[in-house]
Amino acid sequence: MEPFIVCKEINDIECLYGRSKAINTLKSCAKRRENVGIIGARRFGKTTILKSMQSYLDSHTEINALPIYYTPTNIHKKTFEVYSTLAALLAKKMYESKIIEEGPFNLSKRLVLDVSSDMLEMKIQISSWHEEYQRQSMFYLVDKLYEKGKYVILLLDEIDSLLLEALGTASDFMSIRDYADKTDKLKIWIAGTTPWKSI
């Protein structure tokens, strides 16, 4: 099979040629709340599939999934920055989806996040918290979302870079993976060249 090369970004599954089997499998996985690994060589369309599925899930609210796309950029061995970024992305998406309102939002008895459409501002807030609270902030948000009948799908692109470069150690990913394995509140869809069993 030839590499998947396009001149512009595609984020609509109807525009993907030759990917219907993969798309149908992903739709089924979203409905069944399963973890997914999209593994393959570079330039074979993994990012395009993730972004297209994000658009699909955003428009099919009956699946009750809130997709959060993330790829590590300019983060080197900073586990808590990864966690605070994921939490800020999730908070912004919850705000945009009208699941939470703008203003103070209680994540726990000790943590209040000032919610807005400004993801960077929320990331700065979360980054000022104690490291353990930064690590837990995303899970607090996931719990709040689950109370509304929805679950999170983390669409983690470039999983190899996330594990080898962005996180302090590859084992720092285990908090997210363990949570995804033990509950249906959060699922992980990874894209990269590393098989799921190796993560």
C-alpha positions in Angstrom: 0.0 0.0 0.0 1.3 3.5 -0.9 1.7 6.2 1.8 -1.2 8.4 2.4 -0.1 11.8 1.0 -2.4 14.8 0.6 -1.9 18.5 0.0 -4.4 19.7 2.5 -5.6 18.5 5.9 -8.6 16.1 5.8 -10.8 15.9 8.8 -13.9 14.2 7.4 -14.1 10.5 7.3 -16.2 10.7 4.2 -13.2 12.1 2.3 -10.9 9.2 3.3 -10.3 6.8 0.4 -9.5 3.1 1.2 -10.0 3.5 4.9 -13.6 2.3 5.3 -12.7 -0.9 7.2 -10.5 1.0 9.7 -13.2 3.8 10.1 -16.0 1.2 10.7 -13.8 -0.5 13.3 -13.1 2.8 15.1 -16.8 3.7 15.1 -17.5 0.3 16.7 -14.7 0.8 19.3 -16.1 4.2 20.2 -19.6 2.8 20.8 -18.1 -0.1 22.9 -15.7 2.3 24.8 -12.5 0.5 23.8 -8.9 1.5 23.7 -7.4 1.6 20.2 -3.9 1.4 18.7 -3.4 2.8 15.2 0.0 1.5 14.4 1.9 2.0 11.1 4.7 3.6 9.2 4.9 7.4 8.8 2.8 9.0 6.1 0.1 6.3 6.1 -2.6 8.6 7.4 -2.7 7.9 11.2 -3.1 11.6 12.1 -5.7 12.1 9.4 -7.7 9.2 10.8 -7.5 10.5 14.3 -8.6 14.0 13.3 -11.4 12.7 11.1 -12.7 10.5 14.0 -12.5 13.5 16.3 -14.8 15.4 13.9 -17.1 12.4 13.5 -17.4 11.9 17.3 -18.0 15.7 17.8 -21.0 15.5 15.4 -22.4 12.2 16.7 -23.3 13.1 20.2 -25.4 10.0 20.7 -22.1 8.1 21.2 -21.5 10.2 24.3 -17.8 10.5 23.6 -15.8 13.7 24.0 -12.7 13.3 21.8 -9.5 15.2 22.8 -6.7 15.3 20.2 -3.2 15.7 21.5 0.2 15.6 20.0 3.3 16.6 22.0 4.9 19.8 20.8 8.0 21.4 22.2 7.8 19.5 25.5 10.9 17.7 26.6 10.9 15.5 29.7 8.1 17.4 31.4 5.5 15.0 32.6 3.5 17.6 34.5 3.3 19.9 31.5 1.8 17.0 29.5 -0.8 16.4 32.2 -1.7 20.1 32.6 -2.0 20.5 28.8 -4.3 17.5 28.6 -6.4 18.9 31.5 -6.6 22.3 29.9 -7.6 20.8 26.5 -10.3 18.8 28.2 -11.6 21.8 30.2 -11.8 23.9 27.0 -13.6 21.2 25.1 -16.1 20.8 28.0 -16.7 24.5 28.0 -17.1 24.6 24.2 -19.5 21.7 24.4 -21.6 23.6 27.0 -21.0 20.9 29.6 -19.4 23.3 32.0 -19.9 27.1 32.2 -17.4 29.9 32.2 -16.1 30.9 35.6 -15.0 29.0 38.8 -15.5 25.3 38.5 -14.8 23.0 41.5 -12.6 20.0 40.5 -12.3 18.8 44.0 -12.6 20.2 47.6 -9.2 21.9 47.2 -9.1 22.7 43.4 -11.0 25.4 41.6 -10.4 26.0 37.9 -11.4 29.3 36.4 -13.0 28.0 33.2 -12.9 30.0 29.9 -12.3 29.6 26.2 -8.6 30.4 26.7 -6.8 27.1 27.0 -3.5 28.7 27.6 -4.8 30.6 30.6 -6.3 27.4 32.1 -3.0 25.6 31.4 -1.1 28.3 33.3 -3.6 28.0 36.2 -3.1 24.2 36.4 0.7 24.5 36.0 0.7 26.6 39.2 -0.7 23.8 41.3 1.2 21.2 43.2 2.6 18.5 40.9 0.3 15.8 42.2 -2.8 18.1 41.6 -1.5 18.7 38.1 -1.3 15.0 37.5 -4.8 14.4 38.9 -6.6 17.4 37.3 -7.4 15.6 34.1 -8.9 12.7 36.0 -11.0 15.1 38.1 -12.4 16.5 34.9 -13.0 13.1 33.4 -15.1 12.2 36.6 -17.1 15.4 36.2 -17.8 14.6 32.6 -18.8 11.1 33.4 -21.4 12.5 35.8 -23.0 14.1 32.7 -23.2 10.7 31.0 -20.2 11.1 28.7 -16.7 9.7 28.5 -13.4 10.9 27.2 -11.4 9.5 24.3 -7.8 10.8 24.3 -6.6 10.8 20.7 -2.9 10.6 21.4 -0.9 11.2 18.2 2.8 10.5 17.9 2.8 8.2 20.9 6.4 7.4 20.3 7.4 11.1 20.8 5.1 11.3 23.8 6.7 8.4 25.6 10.3 8.9 24.6 10.6 12.7 24.5 7.7 14.6 26.2 7.2 12.5 29.4 9.9 12.3 32.0 9.9 8.5 31.7 7.7 6.1 29.7 6.3 4.8 33.0 4.7 8.3 33.5 2.2 7.2 30.9 1.0 4.3 33.2 -1.4 6.5 35.3 -3.4 7.3 32.1 -3.2 3.7 30.8 -4.2 2.1 34.1 -7.1 4.5 34.4 -8.2 3.7 30.8 -7.9 0.0 31.4 -9.9 0.0 34.7 -12.8 2.3 33.8 -15.1 3.2 30.9 -14.8 6.9 31.8 -11.6 7.4 29.7 -10.3 5.5 26.7 -7.0 6.0 24.8 -6.6 5.9 21.1 -2.9 6.0 20.2 -1.3 6.6 16.8 2.4 5.8 16.2 4.8 3.2 15.2 4.9 1.5 18.6 2.4 -1.4 19.2 0.1 -1.1 22.2 1.6 -4.1 23.9 5.0 -2.4 24.0 3.6 0.7 25.8 
